[in-house]
Amino acid sequence: MIQIQKKTEQFNTTIFNGRFVVNKPVASGFSTAIAPYSNLFYWSHAIALEDCEFGLHPHEGFEIMTFILEGEVTHFDTASKVWTPLGAGDFQVIQSNKGIQHQERISKGTSSFQIWFDPNFYEAIKQEPVYVDYHSRDFETLSENEIKTTTYIGGNSKVFAMTPGLIIKKFAFDHQTKISLQLDNNSSYTFYVLRGSGLADNQKITKDDAIRLSNTQQLDIDFTGELFCIQTPTQLDYKPVWIP
């Protein structure tokens, strides 16, 4: 199954009186096209048109990751009890577990992802919360077949993720490249277009579009730009919280 989600088909909204613009390729309660799947519950791409601040608020059970694409976010939480600055290329992992509160100050011009995973909610809420931040210097970019690949989670990455089977990568195509990306038939994927344009499965893709795939062994693309990829198991050995 290959599904192209145009940005206009995602959930688009604004908050803070229009100062914070959001599009969501994964979210619950809006449409089946962007519904949660596997252990991926929520994925929001946000741009701050002015300085914004989210006050102290709670989370529990989910593993929450924030990737800074451009700009700067300063973060505080009740596990680390310090304010941590994060810049472009950095990201944070919150294992909210039995409960954590955090707040964020987001600088004007910042573009970021916030992504929620269910690592097995009912087991996670038995554990103490954890916060860890990572920086762009912590990750090596490798070049193969004219594609530059940065692995954030999975493989030899130093990042510990509670979410089982989770792999997160970024692919950079510096010039128009036609290739078949080999996939795991037992995994589900979402590719998000960070920048650039081209074709995926002979369908047009451009910035902020997303591509969902499952039960397939390759993705044929003809593309220049950057793709952010989340890979998760298609079948889990636990029941995620959004399934009745």
C-alpha positions in Angstrom: 0.0 0.0 0.0 1.3 3.4 -1.0 -0.6 6.6 -0.1 0.5 10.2 -0.9 -0.8 12.7 1.6 -0.7 16.2 0.1 -0.2 18.9 2.7 -3.8 20.1 2.0 -5.1 16.6 2.9 -3.4 16.6 6.3 -4.8 18.4 9.4 -3.9 22.1 9.1 -4.5 24.6 11.9 -3.1 27.6 13.7 -2.9 28.5 17.4 -1.7 31.5 19.4 -4.0 33.8 17.3 -2.3 32.6 14.1 1.3 32.9 15.3 1.9 29.1 15.3 1.1 27.3 12.0 0.7 23.5 12.1 0.2 20.6 9.7 -0.2 17.1 10.9 0.4 14.0 8.7 -0.6 11.7 11.7 -3.3 12.6 14.2 -6.3 10.9 15.7 -9.9 12.0 15.4 -9.7 13.9 12.1 -9.7 11.5 9.1 -8.7 7.9 8.4 -6.1 9.2 5.9 -4.0 10.6 8.8 -5.1 8.1 11.5 -2.5 6.6 13.9 -1.0 3.3 13.0 1.5 0.8 14.4 3.0 2.6 17.4 3.0 6.0 15.8 0.2 8.1 17.4 0.8 11.7 16.4 3.1 13.8 14.1 2.9 17.6 13.9 5.0 19.9 11.8 4.9 23.5 13.2 6.3 26.9 12.2 6.5 29.7 14.7 5.7 33.0 12.9 6.5 34.9 16.2 8.0 33.9 19.6 5.6 31.4 21.3 5.5 29.6 24.6 3.7 26.5 25.7 3.2 26.6 29.5 3.9 23.8 31.9 1.6 20.8 30.9 1.6 17.1 31.6 2.1 13.9 29.6 2.2 10.2 30.5 2.7 6.9 28.8 3.9 8.2 25.4 7.4 8.6 24.1 7.6 12.1 22.7 10.3 13.3 20.3 10.9 16.9 19.1 13.2 17.5 16.1 14.3 21.1 15.5 14.5 21.6 11.7 15.2 25.4 11.8 15.5 27.9 14.6 15.6 27.3 18.4 13.5 25.7 21.1 14.3 26.0 24.9 12.8 23.2 27.0 12.1 22.6 30.7 10.7 19.5 32.3 10.1 18.1 35.8 12.6 15.2 35.2 15.7 17.2 34.3 14.6 20.4 36.1 16.7 22.6 33.8 16.1 24.8 30.8 17.8 23.2 27.7 18.4 25.1 24.4 18.0 23.1 21.2 19.0 24.3 17.8 18.7 23.2 14.2 19.6 19.5 13.8 19.0 18.8 17.5 16.2 16.7 19.0 14.9 15.6 22.4 13.3 12.4 23.7 10.8 12.5 26.5 9.8 9.1 27.9 6.9 10.4 29.8 6.1 7.1 31.5 4.3 7.5 34.8 4.0 11.2 34.3 6.1 14.3 33.4 5.4 18.0 33.0 7.2 20.2 30.5 7.1 23.6 28.8 8.7 25.0 25.7 9.8 28.5 24.5 9.9 28.6 20.7 11.8 31.3 18.8 10.3 33.2 15.8 11.1 31.3 12.6 11.5 27.9 14.2 10.3 24.9 12.2 10.0 21.6 14.2 8.5 18.2 14.4 6.8 16.8 17.5 6.1 13.1 17.2 4.4 10.8 19.7 4.9 7.0 19.9 3.1 4.4 22.1 6.0 2.2 23.5 3.3 0.0 25.2 1.4 2.6 27.2 0.3 0.3 30.0 3.8 -0.9 30.7 5.3 2.6 30.3 3.2 4.2 33.0 4.8 1.9 35.6 8.2 3.5 34.9 9.9 6.7 36.0 10.0 9.5 33.4 13.2 10.3 31.5 14.3 13.3 29.4 17.4 13.2 27.1 18.5 15.7 24.5 20.7 15.0 21.4 22.6 17.4 19.1 23.5 17.4 15.4 27.1 16.7 16.2 26.1 13.4 17.7 25.1 11.9 14.3 27.2 10.9 11.3 25.9 11.3 7.8 26.9 8.5 5.4 26.8 8.7 1.6 25.7 5.7 -0.5 24.3 5.6 -4.0 24.4 9.4 -4.1 22.1 9.6 -1.1 23.3 11.1 2.2 21.7 9.3 5.1 21.5 10.4 8.8 20.3 7.8 11.2 18.8 9.3 14.3 17.3 6.1 15.9 18.1 2.5 15.0 21.2 0.9 13.6 24.4 2.2 15.3 22.7 5.3 16.7 23.5 6.2 20.3 19.8 7.1 21.0 17.8 4.8 23.3 14.2 4.6 22.3 11.6 2.7 24.3 9.4 2.3 21.2 10.1 -1.2 19.8 11.3 -1.5 16.2 11.5 2.2 15.7 13.9 3.6 13.1 14.2 7.3 12.1 16.4 8.6 9.3 16.9 11.6 7.0 17.7 11.1 3.4 19.3 14.0 1.4 19.4 14.0 -2.4 21.7 16.8 -3.6 20.6 16.5 -7.2 17.8 14.8 -9.2 18.1 11.1 -8.3 16.1 8.2 -9.7 16.3 5.1 -7.5 14.3 2.3 -5.8 14.6 2.5 -2.0 14.5 -1.0 -0.6 12.1 -1.4 2.2 11.2 -4.1 4.8 8.0 -5.8 3.9 7.1 -6.3 7.6 7.5 -2.5 8.4 5.3 0.5 7.9 6.8 3.8 6.8 6.0 7.5 6.5 8.3 9.7 4.4 7.9 13.5 4.9 9.2 15.9 2.3 11.4 18.4 4.2 12.3 20.2 1.0 12.5 19.6 -2.7 10.2 17.9 -5.2 9.9 15.0 -7.6 8.0 11.8 -8.0 7.2 8.9 -5.6 5.5 5.9 -7.1 5.1 8.1 -10.2 3.0 10.6 -8.2 4.1 14.2 -7.7 5.5 15.1 -4.2 6.6 18.5 -2.9 7.5 20.2 0.4 5.3 19.1 3.4 3.7 16.2 1.5 3.9 12.8 3.2 4.1 9.2 1.8 2.7 6.3 3.8 3.7 2.7 2.9 3.2 -0.8 4.2 3.4 -4.3 2.9 5.7 -3.3 0.1 9.4 -3.9 -0.6 10.4 -0.7 -2.4 9.6 2.9 -3.1 10.4 4.2 -6.6 11.4 7.8 -6.5 12.8 10.5 -8.8 13.6 13.3 -6.4 15.8 16.1 -5.3 15.7 17.5 -1.7 15.3 15.9 1.7 13.1 13.1 3.1 12.5 12.4 6.8 11.5 8.8 7.4 9.9 7.0 10.3 9.9 3.1 10.1 7.8 1.1 12.6 6.7 -2.6 12.7 3.4 -3.3 10.9 2.4 -5.8 13.5 3.0 -5.2 17.2 3.0 -7.7 20.1 0.9 -5.3 22.2 -2.3 -3.4 21.7 -1.8 0.4 21.1 -4.1 2.6 23.2 -6.0 4.0 20.2 -7.4 0.6 19.2 -10.7 0.0 21.1 
